[in-house]
Amino acid sequence: MLQELISHSLYCTQYIKYDCIKAPLELHSATWFKSSSNNNTVDSLGEVKRGTCPCALKDSCEGSKHSCSCDANVNRWVSDEGYFKEPPNLGITQMYFLQQKEMLDEESQGRITLGPLECVETNTQKYVVTFTTSQSFIEVPGWRKGDIAFSFRTTGEKAILLFQPPIRSNYPSFMVALTGDYQLTFNFTLNTGTPKTLVIDTNRKLNGGEWHKIWIDYNEHHVRFMINTDTRMVDLQPEEEFRAVRGQHVYWRGTNILDIYSFVSVHLSEIIKDCKPSCVPNPCKNGAYCRELWSTFECVCKNRWAHLGQHCETNVNEDALTFIARESYLKRNYISDTEEERVEREKLLGILNSSLLINLRTYDKHAFVLYANDHHNNFIHLYLTNANQVVYLYNHGSDIVNLTLEHPALHAGRSIQVAIVRTETNTTLYVNERNVTIERGFLLLDEYSNKPWTNPEMEVLSPHRPPARPTEYFQFNIGGYDPANLLRPNPDVEELQGYIGCIRGLKIGDHLISLKNMSLQNNAHVTNGVLDDCQMKCDAEPCKNGGICTENFVKQESTCNCEHTSFLGEFCSEEKGASFSGEATLQRKMVLAERVDRVRLQLAFSSNDMRRANRVMLLLQSKNDRSYYLMVAITQDNHLHIEEDREGATYEARIEQNFMDDARHSIYYSRNGDDSSLLVDRVEIPIKQTQSKALVQVQDPGANHVQVGGVNTTDPRFAVYKSYDGCLSNIFIQVNNDTMKPLEEYMLFTKAEAEMIHVINSQGVRSAQCKQFDVMPKLTAFNEPMHMNMTSTIDKTWVVDAPVRVRYEAINVNQSKEEDKTQVVFIALTSVFVIIVVCCLIEVYRSDREYKKRLERQTDEDIILSKEQAAKMHFESANAANATKGFNYKAVALDEKKENGSTKPLVGILKNGNATPPANGDAVQKSPELVPSESQLQLLSGIRDSQLMDHEPQWESLNAEETDALVPNSPDSNGGTGDGQRRWATTTNGTTGHHSDDHSDSDAELGDQPVKESAPAKPSTRKPPKLVLFADSPTQLNNHEPATVPSTPLATSTPLTNGLRPRGARQVSWGPPPPAMASVNQLPYKIDETPESPA
């Protein structure tokens, strides 16, 4: 609800103040607030930096190192205050205060004051106009159908807001008019010509400058008129009908908003767009009221005599003197004047026939204030008498004129503004808001006489009057006089005492007299006891909760009267109470005389007990043989009932309102003889006599005692009452000359004998503090015009419960007490556990990657072994067909050239084993037969399987004729068969090989193609050379014997089934080189196709 108000307002403010004495505020760390904006945390006083107060911006805080004055922790009252203006900080709902035990002591006090949330205007109105004169208006199309609604704000006493005249006779019309401060009138005419009038009286002031909403709607049977939340309805007869026709004025039609701006003429200067109050913000000073004039303003000064200027910015009461002794006073005597003194004398001399202004603050009941006279016996005299009267004496020719005016607050220490307005025909005396006038102006004597008056009995003080005319002089006394100088002509008149208190703002005619300058030239015989300024202790408002402050000017101290506040203590702020559970009773014995002549009782209570039962809060009862009692109870309807049996007559008071509303309520009852007074919540309640209850004799003699919180007695008069459930505090009882404070005695706040207190069910009585009052009454200044009072009655629906003190369980406590080794050990163990878990996860991930790599390597090896197995099968089939034709190969350097000087390109073997044929028919020279030596055999046997042909050799093409000579079915010159011959070619790494081309597609088995038998090639078919390696037995190699039978291919006959390499014969690896051999330089090879020559 608060945020809705803030968001729909032009701007809002909220005041906050903290008063302290040795109670640091420590914003952000020990003090913070919560606002209604999403429970936002506020830790500043006003719109300043977090954790600071407004004084920090100007470096005006107590102590240069502090951001708030209260943080200086000084032993005197200081305060910090500010205004919240930003929406997130507005609408404070909760306050948090942490006790700084190390910084507080018994003298520490702190008081927080939170002002109301004040919002101005609304930001939802689209078309707004301001009428600056009472004659201005706007004519718009008439209201034809639907509802009509509009808003207005004004300070006028009476005004027509809306008017729609009939277009012809007997046609409907209506008018909305403001007819009073709290009254609105709606006049309308029905179709029958019958006029109707509807008057609405509201609780809110309608001409206070605030926005008000009017809504008019109707149907076939009713017409409803609403102003804010107040509603009035008119029932229509069957023949009656309410309808609207063409009219004039501002209106809203249906749900559409009328564009008023389009109907405002540019020539109408008295009508302006928008509605910006001139009084927002308030330009008036010194508490003046700003009267809105719609386009301008007028300041109504709080003190129209002392506050001067257009904005009431000048306060003449700032110039003041304080008199703290009866003998001290201020005197100026002018006999022989200098030029400077003559100017001052002329100003003061005007007091005899000019207006006079002076302000008083005192507790005196009979005291001298001011006296002035000249050598012709012209005089004026101002003094206080009879505790509440101000007397002004002056001479009108030879007559003494007396003007007396009473004021009840004259000796209460409050500001008393005295103004005397004099003209030639009359004189008026003003004392605050009261005044009296007499038709006697000023008429001065111009001749001396020692007996000047026709009515000398009215003279109170007189100067010496010698028989002869004295020398010309003028004397002026303030606050007292010299008895040797001013005489008492009438001994029967009570002697005036010297003035004690403040005198401020002396103004004679149009001249402001400086009292401070006069005190520097004081001619009084006693000058001590006159102080500058008027700094009263009570100005700081030390008395809280409505306590009355009394100033002691002599001792420069102040005291508080807390009698009617329901609080105790020096400043009416102490609370000593207890909470009762509804089953406990506190009994306190007392001494009761034969007759009770004086009684005084005061207490405070708060409860929300909704039981429908009669409950006793306090019962003061005599023994059962006497009928006296004083009872304070709550009825079953939650009303308050106070009754006293005075042993001869019974008096009671019933206040019929809900007192079980969980708010604080106070009771003050006093009786002296037959004169009694009752105040409930500081409001006087009448006491009426009622029928007495008959006293019934019982066997139990009972006792004289006070029962608090319940009732435990055999007296049948109280049989219908039960115990009280709620809070009671600050109970004070006086019976004749005996005083009692039962709660304080039980809680050991005051010393008392233990046998005087008895508690029934002590567990049901606990120390507690009661709630605060719902609304604190605010006194209105005397000189504030009553018709300008802007205070409006608060709707009951907006009254919320009083603030509640809730114990706050701090989350962040003293670290030295909370942090220990247990927490450190727990954090360390947790950290170690987390580290171990992370390491385990890393190790699992690494092992998984290693496992996957191992599987990939095994899979690659299986593929290679499978290819090698296929090659073995191919070689075996080739040998079976006697494919004995082979090829020798030798290493060729990269830059080797042929005889014709050209370099033959190296032709690489493809993956399927095929090669590009030679580009020409050049043949290579026949190479001598090479037989491996023993060292070469040893080297061959030491080569690993993975090192055999780990790359694809590049071949040089052979001559076509040489290739034909190598056909296997042509015998050689030595008589050997071609299919049994083997030729050796030594490679650069010492290995030998033999190739047979029995099957043209035998190399497919070494590639990705499946292994299968091939048909024998035709003799005329030329096939590309193939490379197949065989290993001969060591004996043949050593003896250099030619091979006559096919050798065993370099492959094992045992098939591979388990993916592991067997330890059998060496195999040729046709796959890509392993990683370890990737960096080895590969050598080019060429095929030696030279046919074997006979030996």
C-alpha positions, -999 to +999 in steps of 0.1 A: +000+000+000+028+024+008+046+017-024+013+023-044+011+057-027+047+065-034+046+053-071+015+073-078+027+105-062+048+133-077+073+130-048+073+119-012+094+127+019+098+112+053+116+127+083+138+108+107+157+120+138+179+103+164+186+120+198+213+105+219+234+108+250+264+084+250+245+061+226+264+058+193+243+052+162+268+032+141+248+031+109+252+000+088+269-021+115+246-016+145+217+004+131+197+000+099+162+002+087+139-016+063+116+002+038+085-009+021+103-012-013+111-050-015+123-049+021+152-026+010+179-020+036+185+017+045+215+026+065+217+063+064+197+093+078+185+110+047+198+109+012+235+108+019+262+082+016+256+049+032+265+047+069+265+085+073+243+114+084+236+148+067+261+165+090+289+146+073+283+166+041+291+199+058+317+185+083+295+197+111+292+164+130+305+162+166+341+152+162+359+155+129+364+117+126+327+107+128+301+106+101+272+112+127+271+134+157+259+106+180+289+085+171+311+109+190+297+093+222+296+126+242+280+130+276+253+154+265+223+154+242+231+156+205+210+147+175+212+136+139+183+141+115+174+140+078+148+134+051+143+104+029+133+114-006+142+085-029+114+059-035+135+029-025+142+045+009+106+058+016+081+041+038+102+029+067+085-002+082+112-018+104+141-005+125+170-026+138+192-016+167+220-038+180+232-032+216+268-022+217+275-034+252+311-023+253+300+014+244+269+018+266+266+025+303+238+035+327+236+070+314+232+061+278+200+070+261+187+070+226+155+082+210+144+076+175+117+097+158+102+087+125+079+112+108+049+104+086+052+096+049+042+128+032+034+126-005+025+155-028+002+155-058-004+126-082+015+117-113-014+099-131-035+129-142-031+136-179-050+169-184-049+194-155-057+231-155-056+258-129-081+285-125-064+316-110-095+337-105-130+329-092-146+342-125-127+319-149-142+287-163-140+264-193-169+254-215-168+219-230-193+195-247-220+183-224-223+151-205-245+128-226-241+093-212-220+070-190-203+079-157-186+112-150-155+117-127-130+144-120-105+155-094-101+189-078-081+207-052-087+242-038-083+265-008-115+285-015-143+284+011-171+280-015-170+273-052-189+258-081-170+228-094-192+216-122-224+230-138-245+219-166-276+241-172-308+229-190-310+237-227-347+245-222-373+244-195-381+211-177-348+196-191-324+179-168-295+198-153-270+193-124-244+212-104-216+202-080-206+228-055-183+231-025-205+245+002-183+241+033-149+230+045-162+194+049-194+196+028-202+190-009-236+195-025-250+179-056-281+195-072-298+179-102-331+179-120-350+148-132-370+144-164-402+152-144-387+186-135-384+176-099-352+191-083-331+170-060-304+180-036-278+156-022-254+167+006-223+148+016-204+156+048-169+141+048-142+136+074-115+152+052-112+189+047-122+196+011-106+230+008-072+222+024-053+221-009-054+183-013-067+163-042-102+149-040-120+126-064-157+130-074-176+102-092-212+103-104-229+073-120-265+062-125-288+035-138-325+031-142-333+030-105-305+049-087-282+079-089-249+076-069-227+104-059-192+097-044-165+120-029-133+100-021-147+071-001-180+087+010-210+077-009-246+089-012-274+073-033-308+084-044-336+060-053-356+069-084-393+064-087-406+044-117-417+075-136-384+093-128-353+093-150-319+108-147-303+118-179-276+143-190-276+168-219-254+195-233-236+215-205-204+233-197-175+226-175-146+202-170-157+166-170-146+130-178-171+111-201-173+073-196-139+058-195-125+084-219-104+113-206-115+146-220-087+167-235-093+199-216-063+216-231-081+218-265-109+239-250-086+264-232-084+297-252-050+313-256-065+346-246-076+333-211-045+342-191-064+333-158-064+297-169-031+279-170-021+244-179-009+220-153-013+223-115+019+230-097+013+243-062+033+274-053+036+261-017+055+230-027+081+231-014+071+254+014+089+288+008+078+302+042+102+302+072+099+300+109+070+275+108+048+298+088+018+284+069+018+287+032-016+297+017-020+285-018-032+311-043-028+290-074+000+306-094+013+325-063+013+321-025+010+339+008+029+332+040+008+333+071+034+337+098+031+315+129+037+346+151+023+375+131+039+401+155+074+387+157+079+371+123+084+397+096+090+396+058+073+382+028+084+347+038+083+353+076+121+351+075+128+377+101+123+367+138+126+397+161+124+373+191+160+361+184+172+392+203+167+383+240+179+385+276+175+361+304+170+373+340+181+347+366+178+367+398+151+388+414+175+418+421+188+420+385+173+442+359+181+465+330+179+503+333+186+532+310+185+568+324+188+598+300+194+632+316+222+649+297+225+632+264+252+631+238+244+631+202+245+593+200+224+589+232+199+614+219+190+592+189+186+562+212+165+583+236+141+593+209+135+557+199+128+547+235+107+578+242+083+567+216+071+540+240+048+566+257+026+570+227+035+542+202+028+506+198+048+481+219+059+445+212+075+422+237+078+384+242+078+367+277+087+333+289+084+328+326+069+309+355+063+340+376+028+347+389+033+383+401+063+401+386+075+434+372+080+435+335+086+470+321+082+506+333+091+540+315+084+576+324+095+611+316+098+644+336+061+653+329+049+621+346+038+605+314+043+567+319+035+532+308+037+501+331+035+464+322+034+436+348+020+402+356-004+394+384-027+368+398-008+341+380-027+345+347-032+382+341-013+407+321-018+444+331-010+474+310-012+508+327-007+541+309-019+577+313-043+594+290-038+630+300-044+631+338-062+597+338-046+563+345-060+537+321-059+500+330-060+472+304-061+436+319-062+404+300-062+368+313-043+339+297-041+304+313-006+296+300+009+328+313+032+312+339+038+278+321+071+288+306+056+290+271+061+318+246+037+347+255+036+373+228+024+407+241+015+434+216+001+468+225-014+487+195-020+524+201-038+549+180-052+583+188-087+569+195-081+534+211-056+510+226-056+472+221-038+447+243-029+413+226-017+383+246-012+355+222-045+349+205-065+369+230-070+407+230-089+435+247-095+470+234-103+503+252-114+535+235-086+556+249-057+565+226-026+584+236-027+618+252+005+631+269+010+657+296+031+687+287+033+703+321+047+690+354+026+685+386+035+666+417-001+654+419-009+647+382-037+620+385-074+621+389-074+585+400-042+580+419-054+547+435-047+529+403-010+537+403+013+509+413+047+525+410+057+562+408+089+582+405+099+609+430+077+640+424+093+670+440+072+702+444+093+720+418+096+709+382+126+685+378+152+686+352+142+670+319+149+633+319+136+599+307+141+565+324+135+530+312+134+498+333+131+462+322+128+431+345+130+450+378+134+483+395+153+501+423+129+505+453+147+537+461+139+551+427+103+538+421+080+541+450+048+523+461+022+550+463-005+525+475+007+503+503-023+481+500-012+469+466+010+438+467+046+446+460+059+435+426+088+410+425+117+411+401+112+392+368+128+358+363+127+344+328+132+355+292+124+388+276+126+388+239+119+409+208+114+445+221+100+467+194+088+502+199+068+516+170+088+507+139+121+505+157+136+472+169+155+478+202+186+457+207+184+443+242+219+430+240+233+464+233+213+480+261+227+454+286+262+466+277+253+501+290+232+490+319+226+517+346+211+494+371+227+491+406+226+453+402+239+441+369+247+404+377+221+379+367+214+392+332+224+368+305+223+372+267+199+351+246+172+328+258+185+293+258+161+273+278+166+237+287+130+229+278+136+241+243+154+208+236+121+190+246+137+167+271+104+156+285+090+128+264+056+112+260+037+145+267+056+153+299+055+189+311+089+206+313+096+232+340+126+255+336+146+266+366+162+298+354+182+303+386+199+269+385+197+267+347+180+233+350+148+217+339+125+191+354+097+170+339+062+164+353+052+129+342+020+127+362-004+122+332+019+105+308+018+069+322+056+069+321+082+074+348+117+087+351+135+120+348+124+126+312+091+106+313+106+078+292+111+049+317+089+018+315+086-007+344+060-033+336+051-069+336+032-093+314+005-114+330-006-147+315-042-147+326-036-172+355-014-151+378-021-126+405+003-103+424-009-093+459+005-065+479-004-058+515-013-022+526-024-002+556-059+010+554-072+037+578-107+040+591-116+062+563-101+067+528-101+104+520-074+106+494-067+082+466-045+085+435-040+058+410-021+057+377-012+029+353-008+019+317-019-013+299-020-029+265-035-062+255-052-081+226-070-106+247-103-112+229-120-135+255-156-126+262-152-124+299-149-098+327-113-093+336-097-075+366-065-055+360-063-040+395-084-043+427-077-023+458-098-040+485-103-037+523-110-066+546-143-084+541-159-067+571-157-034+551-172-026+517-144-003+504-128-012+471-114+004+439-116-017+408-102-013+373-116-039+349-123-049+313-158-060+305-167-089+282-173-063+254-136-051+258-148-018+274-131-001+304-149-001+337-137+018+368-156+016+400-151+028+436-171+020+467-165+049+491-183+032+519-216+050+516-218+057+479-205+040+447-192+058+417-183+044+383-172+052+348-177+031+317-159+040+285-175+021+256-147+015+231-124-013+223-094-013+247-081-047+236-066-033+204-029-041+214-022-004+218-012+015+249-038+031+272-033+051+303-055+056+334-052+084+359-076+086+388-074+111+417-098+118+446-095+142+475-126+139+496-156+141+473-137+158+445-125+133+419-109+133+385-105+106+359-084+107+328-083+079+303-057+083+275-053+119+288-090+126+281-112+136+311-140+111+318-170+120+339-177+098+370-213+090+379-229+076+410-243+041+407-261+016+428-239+000+455-234-038+457-245-053+489-218-065+513-221-102+521-206-116+552-182-145+547-162-166+571-128-156+556-119-122+571-097-113+542-070-086+542-062-051+531-043-056+500-039-046+463-044-073+437-027-068+403-034-088+372-061-110+387-085-115+415-083-140+444-109-132+470-139-148+487-160-116+483-190-127+461-191-092+446-162-102+424-172-137+416-179-129+379-144-116+373-114-135+359-077-127+357-062-103+332-041-114+302-018-086+289+007-060+300+006-036+329+032-010+337+041+020+358+016+013+385+015+039+412-010+039+441-015+064+469-040+057+497-041+086+521-004+091+529+008+056+519+023+051+484+029+018+467+045+006+435+037-031+433+054-040+401+086-021+409+087-038+444+082-072+429+108-067+402+132-054+429+134-020+412+127-005+447+134-018+481+104-034+500+099-060+526+095-095+512+065-103+533+045-075+517+045-092+482+028-125+474+024-139+439+001-166+428+016-186+399+048-166+396+056-182+363+028-162+348+044-128+357+073-117+336+091-084+330+078-067+299+072-033+283+038-023+271+030-009+236+030+027+226+000+050+221-016+048+187-017+086+182+002+112+202-019+145+204-001+175+190-006+209+206-015+237+182+004+269+185-016+298+199-012+320+169-019+296+141-051+307+124-078+281+132-093+284+097-059+275+083-055+242+101-046+217+074-049+187+097-075+163+084-091+134+102-073+101+094-095+074+080-098+045+104-088+020+078-053+037+076-047+035+113-022+007+119-010-010+150+015+009+172+052+000+166+063-032+182+096-039+198+109-073+186+140-089+198+165-093+169+186-124+167+219-112+152+233-133+125+268-117+126+278-118+163+312-111+179+337-129+159+360-134+189+333-155+205+319-174+175+350-184+155+370-213+170+393-242+159+363-264+151+353-243+122+389-240+109+393-278+111+361-284+093+370-260+065+405-277+062+391-312+060+365-301+035+392-286+013+413-317+015+383-339+006+375-317-024+411-319-036+412-357-033+379-360-052+393-337-080+425-358-082+406-390-084+385-376-112+416-365-131+432-400-127+400-418-139+399-395-169+436-401-177+433-439-173+403-439-196+422-421-223+452-445-219+428-475-222+412-461-254+446-455-269+457-490-261+426-504-278+433-483-309+469-496-311+458-532-307+431-527-334+458-512-358+481-542-351+453-566-358+446-549-391+482-551-401+485-587-391+454-596-411+469-580-442+501-599-437+482-632-433+465-625-466+499-619-482+511-653-469+482-671-485+489-653-518+526-662-517+518-699-511+494-701-540+520-683-563+547-708-554+524-737-560+519-725-596+557-724-601+557-687-606+595-684-604+600-651-622+616-626-599+630-591-599+662-577-584+662-542-570+689-519-560+691-486-543+692-455-565+703-421-553+679-393-555+700-374-580+710-404-601+708-398-639+707-420-669+731-422-697+713-397-718+716-373-690+679-373-681+666-382-648+639-409-647+611-402-624+605-425-596+572-443-598+556-450-565+537-482-558+500-475-552+481-489-523+468-518-544+503-527-555+502-513-591+528-489-605+530-466-634+549-481-663+581-466-675+578-436-698+604-450-723+620-482-731+654-475-717+669-506-700+691-506-671+725-523-671+728-557-658+739-558-623+763-584-610+749-611-589+752-603-552+754-630-526+748-621-490+777-625-467+776-640-432+776-606-416+747-596-438+728-627-427+735-619-391+723-584-397+692-597-414+684-620-386+686-591-360+661-569-378+628-566-361+596-573-379+584-537-376+615-525-395+609-545-426+596-524-454+578-498-433+574-476-463+563-479-498+594-480-521+595-460-552+604-480-584+622-470-615+606-484-647+624-511-666+629-515-703+602-534-721+627-558-737+643-567-704+610-573-689+601-597-717+633-616-710+621-623-675+590-643-685+590-674-663+585-701-690+618-693-709+648-712-696+681-694-690+714-701-707+726-723-678+698-747-684+679-737-654+642-733-654+629-698-651+604-707-624+631-719-601+656-691-605+660-664-578+679-632-581+692-613-552+694-576-550+710-559-521+692-529-507+708-500-489+698-516-455+713-550-464+681-570-471+674-591-501+643-599-519+628-620-547+597-613-567+574-636-586+546-625-608+527-657-612+495-639-606+490-604-618+467-594-589+487-610-561+495-576-546+458-570-540+461-593-510+484-567-495+459-539-499+423-534-489+410-560-515+399-594-504+423-624-511+413-647-539+429-670-566+437-654-599+437-671-633+472-676-649+482-648-672+485-653-709+521-653-723+515-622-743+501-602-713+525-578-697+522-574-660+537-547-637+565-559-616+558-571-580+580-574-550+580-606-529+607-613-503+619-648-495+644-661-471+668-689-480+684-713-456+717-703-441+735-731-459+725-720-493+734-684-485+768-694-472+776-717-502+763-691-527+741-718-542+715-707-565+680-715-556+664-743-575+632-745-555+610-718-544+619-705-510+595-701-481+579-667-481+586-644-452+554-651-434+543-677-409+521-705-419+502-704-386+472-681-388+469-652-363+438-655-342+446-637-310+458-603-323+494-610-310+525-612-333+540-647-333+577-654-329+579-672-363+594-663-396+598-626-404+570-607-421+569-577-443+549-548-430+531-530-458+513-505-436+523-470-427+556-466-407+552-467-370+556-435-350+591-444-341+601-446-377+583-416-389+615-395-388+636-420-407+647-409-442+631-432-468+653-442-496+640-446-532+643-479-549+642-491-584+635-526-598+664-544-615+647-561-644+679-573-660+675-610-668+699-635-654+728-642-677+741-677-679+771-684-658 
